[in-house]
Amino acid sequence: MRLFVALDLPVDIRETLALMRGSMPGVQWVPAQNHHITLRFIGEITDRHRLEEIDLALSRLAWKPFDLSLAQADIREGLNADSLLIGVERTPQLETLQSQVESVLRRAGCPPAKRRFQPAVTLGHFSSSQRADAIQWVQRHNLFRSKPMSVEHVTLFESLRSLGEHVYIPRAEYAWQPEMPLIPEEE
């Protein structure tokens, strides 16, 4: 089971992002139902006991709801393909939540994250030979800003490959818990 922890996007924000589909030829667009903000990629988990530890760890997250907005277009260069992105406004609350996710997953036995946290929504993938077109796409969409969304839960997703596409299936949601004290970052 290939897992990651993310913020699922509200339907109206997904629909707004879906309007950008087709705005650059040659892009393999991510289906709107797959739009999310990854907090932590976990990877392949085959041990049921480890899965239970991850579930228990994520159930212990505690934070106060906060608002978050998507803002600005960007490009991320990759090994096999580059990606079109919409960035996420970085806030102290988002950084704290992501740090908390990282900490509880490490305590559950997951190795440290391999990448630095760079919150964004991936809209599509394109060939590196199209970078000039992608730069123009970023310039056309750089003033994009979504309405604020409330962050009240995180979701554990499973990533499946079906007919050449990834399908992300929510496996569990972990809601903020006002009765729980905030977990200190370092124990």
C-alpha positions, -999 to 999 in steps of 0.1 A, spaced: 0 0 0 16 33 -11 6 61 13 8 98 18 -7 124 42 -23 154 26 -48 182 28 -78 174 6 -91 204 -13 -128 216 -12 -148 209 -43 -151 245 -53 -113 250 -52 -109 218 -73 -134 231 -98 -115 264 -100 -82 246 -106 -99 223 -132 -107 254 -153 -69 256 -160 -69 222 -177 -61 226 -214 -45 260 -209 -12 246 -222 -9 220 -249 11 188 -244 4 187 -206 -7 155 -189 -33 171 -166 -39 157 -132 -76 149 -127 -94 174 -104 -103 147 -79 -66 141 -73 -58 177 -64 -44 179 -29 -16 194 -8 9 168 3 21 171 39 42 140 39 48 111 15 51 79 35 58 53 7 51 16 5 37 0 36 32 -38 36 32 -45 73 -3 -43 89 13 -35 123 31 -5 108 -1 7 92 -18 6 126 11 25 141 7 52 114 -30 54 120 -26 58 158 2 84 153 -20 105 130 -49 102 153 -28 120 179 -24 152 158 -37 183 175 -41 218 160 -65 246 158 -82 251 124 -67 277 102 -73 292 68 -51 286 39 -50 300 3 -35 288 -29 -15 315 -46 8 318 -77 17 295 -104 51 278 -106 72 250 -122 89 221 -105 117 204 -126 118 167 -123 139 138 -134 115 124 -160 90 153 -164 84 188 -151 53 199 -133 29 228 -134 20 239 -99 -2 263 -79 16 273 -47 3 274 -12 7 304 10 31 294 37 18 302 72 31 294 106 1 272 112 7 251 81 44 247 90 35 236 125 10 211 112 34 196 87 61 195 113 38 177 137 29 152 109 66 146 103 72 141 141 44 116 147 53 96 116 89 93 127 78 81 161 57 55 143 88 42 127 87 60 93 121 72 80 126 109 77 111 127 47 135 127 17 123 161 4 120 194 20 84 205 25 73 226 -5 35 229 -3 18 231 -37 -9 215 -58 3 197 -89 -19 205 -119 0 186 -147 32 172 -160 50 181 -192 82 174 -211 113 195 -202 114 204 -239 83 225 -232 98 247 -205 96 279 -226 58 273 -230 56 265 -192 73 298 -183 46 316 -204 19 296 -186 33 306 -152 34 343 -163 -3 341 -174 -14 324 -141 10 339 -116 -16 362 -101 -39 333 -93 -52 333 -58 -79 310 -43 -104 319 -17 -93 308 18 -101 272 27 -104 260 63 -79 233 74 -99 211 99 -86 177 90 -58 158 73 -63 128 51 -43 95 48 -44 86 11 -35 54 -8 -21 59 -42 -31 33 -68 -21 30 -104 -50 23 -127 -49 23 -165 -17 44 -165 -31 70 -141 -28 75 -104 -60 72 -83 -59 86 -48 -82 69 -23 -88 85 11 -82 58 37 -87 79 69 -94 114 80 -80 129 112 -99 160 124 -86 186 147 -94 178 183 -101 209 205 -101 188 237 -65 175 231 -35 197 241 -11 205 214 17 180 210 51 196 217 74 195 186 102 178 204 98 153 232 
